[in-house]
Amino acid sequence: MKGTILLIDDEEKLRQLLARVIALEDYKVLEAPNARVGLGILEKEEIQVVISDVKLPDANGIELVSKIKTLYPFIEIIVMTAYGTIQDGVTAMKHGASDYITKGEGEEQIIPAVSRAMEKAQLQFRIHQLEKKISDPYSFDAIIGTSAPILKAIDLAKKVAVTEATVLLLGETGTGKEVFAQAIHYASLRKQQNFVAINCSAIPKDLIESDLFGYKAGAFTGAAKDKKGLFEEAHKGTIFLDEIGELNLDLQAKLLRVLETHSFIKSGDTKETKVDVRVIAATNRDLLKETEQGNFRSDLYYRLSTFLIQLPTLRERTEDIELIAEHFLKIYSTSVKKKIKGFDKEFLKKIQRYSFKGNIRELKNSIERAVILCDGDMLTSDLLPPEMNRTDTSSSDLATVERNHILAMLQQAKGNKTRAAELLGIGIATLYRKIEEYKLS
């Protein structure tokens, strides 16, 4: 379905005729004979567009427009006027209606008006959702996506956030491990305390121990005064150890002690330092394989993996790519003060087909680059990095596999697209786009 429309008109035959015409365009249409019933439906249903007669038995249509826009600002309203009362439509638009149509107009006028209103309503709602995410960057709402894999990961993270369990996040580079770690922290009872993050692969091996645990003055040449480590900085809060697979075996042993006893001994000290810290770790390595090869302590692995969350790659959630791209477009176009409306079809087609080895981080960089280079009001495919504009044989092969898989699921679902989308683990809108893309209709 393209969206839901509420039709308010007391002329039953005209209302039903118009409802059938609009429903043929794959919209869900709800009907109301008056304003009171219409407002009741709006309270219960998610409506994107209202089509209302300007003359109703229990309300003034102009006043109804104002009321709906006040209560539901993202709903677009089209008013219907009788022949010769076009001024009513103009007045309604001044009060918040997006368009007006004259009763008796053919489909060639009505359907385009409905299509424009639906597109505007969905765009405004999407922008609102993105602004909400930007305003609260550390909540689970900031994790963008509606695909099954990302929703599963979010659900697991929400459940563990309210506990004190150690968490291990697994995923390729750029899948958003730190974003998840922050969301877990800020949804926990420790949210008022520090969230301290460290990338274990970014610090030289001879410095990382002192960064994590600190040292006492005189512990080594140059240690003129005591240094507090990151574990102490995170006391009562959360420490995020990214790329934990890079720690050497000695530090792994020290970390294991912290997890088991909530204490450690600083370099140059003779007594224990006690800390109350929740640990969230992350890696793009296969730690189980690393334990088998002797590169990672098995006891530490099992201690860390009390609660394990696998983050999906962007390749596993292609239906989220457009939404994520819109998020970054808003951020970077605002940053460079450019009014860019969106992407052309070829741009979207290429980013949706591209295999992002760098995942969200690579998509983010690509959008930033395109925004900087853009001189118009739309991002076009020529603004993408060269590698995204190359014809890739493997991508072509991948597309063939995907097409055949979608076709098989459609056959299994006996043509029921909703059921086929469930079998494929994608949204119905994505399925319709793929059907059109692969010419399966």
C-alpha positions as CSV (number, residue, x, y, z in Angstrom):
1,M,0.0,0.0,0.0
2,K,1.2,3.5,-0.9
3,G,-0.5,5.0,2.2
4,T,-3.8,5.6,4.0
5,I,-6.4,8.2,3.0
6,L,-9.4,9.3,4.9
7,L,-12.4,10.5,2.8
8,I,-15.0,12.7,4.5
9,D,-18.2,13.4,2.6
10,D,-21.9,13.1,3.5
11,E,-22.8,12.2,-0.1
12,E,-22.6,8.4,0.1
13,K,-22.6,7.5,-3.6
14,L,-20.0,10.1,-4.5
15,R,-17.9,9.1,-1.5
16,Q,-18.0,5.4,-2.4
17,L,-17.2,6.1,-6.1
18,L,-14.2,8.3,-5.2
19,A,-13.0,5.7,-2.7
20,R,-13.0,3.0,-5.4
21,V,-11.1,5.2,-7.8
22,I,-8.4,6.0,-5.3
23,A,-8.2,2.4,-4.0
24,L,-7.4,1.2,-7.5
25,E,-4.1,3.2,-7.2
26,D,-3.0,1.0,-4.3
27,Y,-4.1,3.3,-1.5
28,K,-6.0,2.2,1.6
29,V,-9.1,4.3,1.8
30,L,-11.2,4.9,5.0
31,E,-14.6,6.6,4.8
32,A,-16.5,9.0,7.1
33,P,-19.9,10.6,6.5
34,N,-19.2,13.6,8.7
35,A,-16.6,15.5,10.7
36,R,-17.3,13.7,14.0
37,V,-16.8,10.2,12.6
38,G,-13.7,11.5,10.6
39,L,-12.0,12.9,13.8
40,G,-12.7,9.6,15.6
41,I,-11.0,7.7,12.8
42,L,-8.0,10.1,13.0
43,E,-7.6,9.2,16.7
44,K,-7.3,5.5,16.0
45,E,-5.7,5.2,12.5
46,E,-2.4,6.4,11.0
47,I,-3.6,8.6,8.2
48,Q,-1.4,10.5,5.8
49,V,-4.0,12.3,3.6
50,V,-7.5,13.6,4.3
51,I,-9.9,14.4,1.5
52,S,-12.8,16.4,2.9
53,D,-15.9,18.1,1.5
54,V,-15.8,21.8,2.3
55,K,-19.5,21.6,3.2
56,L,-20.3,19.0,6.0
57,P,-23.5,18.5,7.9
58,D,-21.9,18.9,11.3
59,A,-18.9,21.2,10.7
60,N,-17.5,24.0,8.6
61,G,-15.0,22.5,6.3
62,I,-12.6,25.4,6.7
63,E,-12.6,25.1,10.5
64,L,-12.2,21.3,10.2
65,V,-9.0,21.9,8.1
66,S,-7.6,24.1,10.9
67,K,-8.5,21.6,13.6
68,I,-6.9,18.7,11.8
69,K,-3.7,20.6,11.0
70,T,-3.4,21.6,14.7
71,L,-3.9,18.1,16.0
72,Y,-2.0,16.3,13.2
73,P,0.5,18.7,11.6
74,F,2.0,16.0,9.2
75,I,-1.4,15.1,7.6
76,E,-2.0,16.7,4.2
77,I,-5.6,17.8,3.5
78,I,-7.3,18.1,0.1
79,V,-10.7,19.9,0.2
80,M,-13.5,19.2,-2.3
81,T,-15.6,22.1,-3.5
82,A,-18.8,22.2,-5.5
83,Y,-18.6,23.8,-9.0
84,G,-18.6,27.6,-8.7
85,T,-17.3,27.7,-5.1
86,I,-13.6,27.6,-5.9
87,Q,-13.1,30.5,-3.4
88,D,-13.8,28.0,-0.6
89,G,-10.9,25.9,-1.8
90,V,-8.6,28.9,-1.8
91,T,-9.7,29.9,1.7
92,A,-9.1,26.3,2.9
93,M,-5.6,26.4,1.6
94,K,-4.9,29.6,3.5
95,H,-6.0,27.6,6.6
96,G,-3.6,24.7,6.0
97,A,-5.1,22.6,3.1
98,S,-2.5,21.5,0.6
99,D,-4.8,21.4,-2.4
100,Y,-8.4,21.5,-3.6
101,I,-10.4,19.7,-6.2
102,T,-13.8,20.4,-7.7
103,K,-16.4,17.7,-7.4
104,G,-17.0,16.0,-10.7
105,E,-13.4,16.2,-11.8
106,G,-12.0,13.2,-13.6
107,E,-9.3,10.8,-12.3
108,E,-6.7,12.8,-14.3
109,Q,-7.1,15.6,-11.8
110,I,-7.9,13.7,-8.6
111,I,-5.2,11.1,-8.6
112,P,-2.3,13.5,-9.2
113,A,-3.6,15.7,-6.4
114,V,-3.7,12.7,-4.1
115,S,-0.3,11.5,-5.2
116,R,1.3,15.0,-4.5
117,A,-0.4,15.2,-1.1
118,M,0.8,11.7,-0.1
119,E,4.3,12.3,-1.2
120,K,4.4,15.6,0.8
121,A,2.9,14.0,3.9
122,Q,5.4,11.1,3.9
123,L,8.3,13.4,3.3
124,Q,7.3,15.8,6.1
125,F,6.9,12.9,8.5
126,R,10.2,11.4,7.5
127,I,12.0,14.8,8.0
128,H,10.4,15.0,11.5
129,Q,11.6,11.6,12.4
130,L,15.2,12.4,11.2
131,E,15.1,15.7,13.2
132,K,14.0,13.8,16.2
133,K,17.0,11.4,15.8
134,I,19.4,14.2,15.3
135,S,18.2,16.0,18.4
136,D,18.8,12.9,20.6
137,P,21.9,11.4,19.2
138,Y,22.5,8.8,22.0
139,S,19.1,7.1,22.2
140,F,18.0,4.0,20.4
141,D,15.8,6.3,18.3
142,A,19.1,7.6,16.8
143,I,19.7,4.2,15.2
144,I,18.2,4.5,11.8
145,G,16.5,1.6,10.0
146,T,13.3,-0.4,9.8
147,S,14.7,-3.7,8.4
148,A,14.3,-6.9,10.3
149,P,18.1,-7.4,11.1
150,I,18.5,-4.0,12.6
151,L,15.3,-4.1,14.5
152,K,16.3,-7.5,16.0
153,A,19.7,-6.0,17.1
154,I,17.9,-3.0,18.7
155,D,15.5,-5.2,20.5
156,L,18.3,-7.2,22.0
157,A,20.2,-4.1,23.0
158,K,17.2,-2.6,24.7
159,K,16.6,-5.7,26.7
160,V,20.2,-5.9,28.0
161,A,20.5,-2.1,28.5
162,V,18.5,-2.1,31.8
163,T,20.7,-4.9,33.3
164,E,24.3,-4.8,34.5
165,A,25.4,-7.5,32.0
166,T,28.7,-7.2,30.1
167,V,27.9,-6.9,26.4
168,L,30.0,-8.0,23.3
169,L,29.1,-6.3,20.1
170,L,30.2,-8.1,16.9
171,G,30.2,-6.6,13.5
172,E,32.2,-5.4,10.5
173,T,33.9,-2.0,10.6
174,G,31.4,0.8,10.2
175,T,28.3,-1.1,11.3
176,G,27.7,1.3,14.2
177,K,29.1,-0.5,17.2
178,E,29.9,2.6,19.2
179,V,26.4,4.0,18.4
180,F,24.9,0.9,20.0
181,A,27.2,1.1,22.9
182,Q,26.2,4.7,23.6
183,A,22.5,3.8,23.3
184,I,22.9,0.9,25.7
185,H,24.6,3.2,28.2
186,Y,22.1,6.0,28.0
187,A,19.2,3.6,28.4
188,S,20.8,2.1,31.5
189,L,20.7,3.0,35.2
190,R,24.2,4.4,34.7
191,K,23.2,7.1,32.2
192,Q,23.9,10.0,34.5
193,Q,27.6,8.8,34.8
194,N,30.4,8.8,32.4
195,F,30.5,6.9,29.1
196,V,34.2,6.4,28.2
197,A,35.2,5.0,24.9
198,I,38.6,3.7,23.8
199,N,39.7,2.2,20.5
200,C,42.2,-0.5,21.5
201,S,43.7,-0.6,18.0
202,A,44.4,3.1,17.8
203,I,46.8,3.3,20.8
204,P,50.4,2.0,20.7
205,K,50.8,-1.3,22.7
206,D,53.3,0.3,25.1
207,L,50.8,3.0,26.1
208,I,47.5,1.3,26.2
209,E,48.0,-0.2,29.7
210,S,48.7,3.2,31.3
211,D,45.7,4.7,29.4
212,L,43.4,2.0,30.7
213,F,44.6,1.6,34.2
214,G,46.8,4.6,35.0
215,Y,50.0,4.5,37.0
216,K,51.6,5.9,40.2
217,A,54.3,8.6,40.2
218,G,57.7,7.1,39.8
219,A,56.4,3.9,38.2
220,F,58.8,4.5,35.3
221,T,61.1,7.2,33.9
222,G,58.9,10.2,33.1
223,A,56.1,9.3,35.4
224,A,56.3,12.5,37.4
225,K,52.8,12.3,38.9
226,D,49.9,9.9,39.4
227,K,47.8,9.3,36.3
228,K,44.2,8.2,36.5
229,G,43.3,5.6,33.9
230,L,40.1,5.3,31.8
231,F,38.6,2.6,34.1
232,E,38.7,5.1,37.0
233,E,37.3,7.8,34.7
234,A,34.4,5.4,34.0
235,H,33.7,4.6,37.7
236,K,30.0,4.2,38.2
237,G,29.5,4.5,34.5
238,T,30.3,2.5,31.3
239,I,33.6,1.8,29.5
240,F,33.4,0.9,25.8
241,L,36.4,-1.1,24.6
242,D,36.3,-1.0,20.8
243,E,38.4,-3.5,18.8
244,I,39.1,-5.5,21.9
245,G,40.7,-8.3,19.8
246,E,43.8,-6.1,19.5
247,L,44.7,-6.3,23.2
248,N,47.8,-8.4,24.0
249,L,47.5,-11.4,26.2
250,D,48.9,-9.7,29.3
251,L,46.3,-6.9,29.1
252,Q,43.6,-9.5,28.5
253,A,44.6,-11.1,31.8
254,K,44.4,-7.8,33.6
255,L,41.0,-7.0,32.0
256,L,39.7,-10.4,33.1
257,R,40.7,-9.6,36.7
258,V,38.7,-6.3,36.5
259,L,35.6,-8.1,35.2
260,E,35.9,-10.8,38.0
261,T,37.0,-8.7,41.0
262,H,36.2,-5.1,40.0
263,S,39.7,-4.2,40.9
264,F,43.2,-3.8,39.4
265,I,46.7,-2.8,40.5
266,K,48.2,0.2,38.8
267,S,51.8,0.2,37.5
268,G,54.0,1.3,40.4
269,D,51.3,0.7,43.1
270,T,51.1,-2.0,45.8
271,K,47.5,-1.8,46.6
272,E,44.3,-2.5,44.6
273,T,42.2,0.2,43.0
274,K,38.5,-0.7,43.2
275,V,36.1,0.3,40.3
276,D,32.4,-0.1,39.6
277,V,32.3,-0.2,35.8
278,R,30.1,-1.8,33.2
279,V,32.1,-3.1,30.2
280,I,30.8,-3.1,26.7
281,A,33.3,-4.5,24.2
282,A,33.3,-4.7,20.4
283,T,35.3,-6.3,17.7
284,N,35.2,-7.0,14.0
285,R,37.2,-10.2,14.5
286,D,36.0,-13.7,15.0
287,L,37.1,-14.0,18.7
288,L,36.1,-17.6,19.0
289,K,38.5,-18.4,16.2
290,E,41.1,-16.2,17.8
291,T,40.8,-18.2,21.0
292,E,41.4,-21.5,19.1
293,Q,44.6,-20.0,17.6
294,G,45.8,-18.8,21.0
295,N,45.5,-15.1,20.3
296,F,42.6,-14.4,22.7
297,R,42.0,-15.9,26.1
298,S,39.0,-18.2,26.1
299,D,38.1,-17.4,29.7
300,L,38.0,-13.7,28.8
301,Y,35.9,-14.4,25.7
302,Y,33.3,-16.3,27.7
303,R,33.3,-13.6,30.3
304,L,32.8,-10.8,27.7
305,S,30.2,-12.7,25.7
306,T,27.7,-12.9,28.5
307,F,25.4,-11.1,26.1
308,L,26.4,-11.1,22.5
309,I,24.8,-8.9,19.8
310,Q,25.6,-9.3,16.1
311,L,25.2,-6.1,14.2
312,P,24.1,-6.5,10.6
313,T,26.1,-5.2,7.6
314,L,24.6,-2.7,5.3
315,R,24.5,-5.4,2.7
316,E,22.0,-7.3,4.9
317,R,19.7,-4.3,5.3
318,T,19.7,-2.6,1.9
319,E,16.1,-1.4,2.4
320,D,17.5,1.0,5.1
321,I,20.0,2.6,2.7
322,E,17.7,5.3,1.4
323,L,16.6,6.3,4.9
324,I,20.2,6.4,6.2
325,A,21.3,8.4,3.2
326,E,18.5,11.0,3.8
327,H,19.7,11.3,7.4
328,F,23.3,12.2,6.3
329,L,22.0,14.4,3.5
330,K,20.1,16.5,6.0
331,I,23.1,16.8,8.3
332,Y,25.7,17.7,5.6
333,S,23.4,20.0,3.5
334,T,22.7,21.9,6.7
335,S,26.3,22.0,7.6
336,V,27.4,23.5,4.3
337,K,24.2,25.7,4.0
338,K,23.0,24.1,0.8
339,K,19.3,23.5,-0.1
340,I,19.4,20.0,-1.5
341,K,16.0,18.3,-1.9
342,G,17.1,14.7,-2.3
343,F,18.6,12.2,-4.8
344,D,17.8,11.4,-8.4
345,K,16.7,7.9,-9.3
346,E,20.1,6.9,-10.7
347,F,21.9,8.0,-7.5
348,L,19.5,5.9,-5.4
349,K,19.8,2.9,-7.7
350,K,23.6,3.0,-7.5
351,I,23.9,3.3,-3.7
352,Q,21.2,0.6,-3.2
353,R,23.2,-1.8,-5.5
354,Y,26.6,-1.0,-4.2
355,S,28.3,-3.4,-1.8
356,F,29.4,-1.2,1.1
357,K,32.4,-2.9,2.5
358,G,32.8,0.1,4.9
359,N,29.1,-0.1,5.8
360,I,27.4,2.9,7.3
361,R,30.7,4.8,7.6
362,E,31.4,4.4,3.9
363,L,27.8,5.5,3.0
364,K,28.2,8.5,5.3
365,N,31.4,9.6,3.6
366,S,29.9,9.2,0.2
367,I,27.0,11.4,1.0
368,E,29.2,14.1,2.5
369,R,31.4,14.0,-0.6
370,A,28.4,14.3,-2.9
371,V,26.9,17.2,-0.9
372,I,30.2,19.1,-1.0
373,L,30.4,18.6,-4.8
374,C,26.7,19.3,-5.5
375,D,25.9,22.6,-7.3
376,G,22.2,21.9,-7.8
377,D,19.3,21.0,-5.7
378,M,19.5,17.2,-6.2
379,L,22.3,14.7,-5.7
380,T,23.2,12.9,-9.0
381,S,25.1,9.7,-9.6
382,D,28.1,11.6,-11.1
383,L,28.8,13.0,-7.6
384,L,29.4,9.5,-6.2
385,P,32.9,8.1,-5.8
386,P,34.4,6.5,-8.9
387,E,34.1,2.9,-7.5
388,M,30.3,3.4,-7.2
389,N,30.0,4.3,-10.8
390,R,31.9,1.3,-12.1
391,T,30.0,-1.6,-13.6
392,D,30.8,-4.6,-11.4
393,T,30.3,-8.1,-12.8
394,S,30.0,-9.5,-9.3
395,S,27.2,-7.0,-8.5
396,S,25.5,-8.1,-11.7
397,D,25.7,-11.7,-10.6
398,L,24.5,-10.8,-7.2
399,A,21.5,-9.0,-8.8
400,T,20.6,-12.1,-10.8
401,V,20.7,-14.2,-7.6
402,E,18.5,-11.7,-5.8
403,R,16.0,-11.5,-8.7
404,N,15.7,-15.3,-8.8
405,H,15.3,-15.5,-5.0
406,I,12.5,-12.8,-5.0
407,L,10.8,-14.6,-7.9
408,A,10.9,-17.9,-5.9
409,M,9.5,-16.3,-2.8
410,L,6.7,-14.7,-4.8
411,Q,5.8,-18.1,-6.3
412,Q,5.9,-19.7,-2.9
413,A,3.6,-17.0,-1.6
414,K,1.3,-17.6,-4.6
415,G,1.6,-14.0,-5.6
416,N,0.8,-12.6,-2.2
417,K,3.3,-9.7,-1.9
418,T,2.8,-9.1,1.8
419,R,3.6,-12.8,2.5
420,A,6.5,-12.7,0.1
421,A,8.0,-9.7,1.8
422,E,7.7,-11.6,5.2
423,L,9.5,-14.6,3.7
424,L,12.2,-12.3,2.3
425,G,12.6,-10.4,5.5
426,I,12.1,-7.0,3.8
427,G,9.5,-4.3,3.9
428,I,6.6,-4.3,1.4
429,A,7.8,-1.0,-0.1
430,T,11.2,-2.5,-0.8
431,L,9.6,-5.6,-2.4
432,Y,7.5,-3.4,-4.7
433,R,10.7,-1.4,-5.7
434,K,12.5,-4.7,-6.4
435,I,9.6,-6.0,-8.5
436,E,9.7,-2.8,-10.6
437,E,13.6,-2.9,-10.7
438,Y,13.7,-6.5,-11.9
439,K,10.6,-6.2,-14.0
440,L,8.8,-9.0,-12.2
441,S,5.3,-7.7,-12.6
